[in-house]
């Protein structure tokens, strides 16, 4: 449950920001630039999530090595 909330929170934030923009959002949508912004945000978010998964695996491996040596 916590993982789903963690993953959906950024998407809800982006939607709420885009829906509250008014004329600026309509201009961005009409020119297609809003999709570029959303794509960049999603790419950054995916990169951060992948880095955290990598870091977690590495830390788990180090913790297991420490526990095996004790």
Buried (B, 14 or more C-beta within 10 A) or exposed (E): EEEEEEEEEBEEEBEEEBEEEEEEBEEBEEEEEBEEEBEEBEEEBEEEEEEEEEEEEEEEEEEEEEEEEE
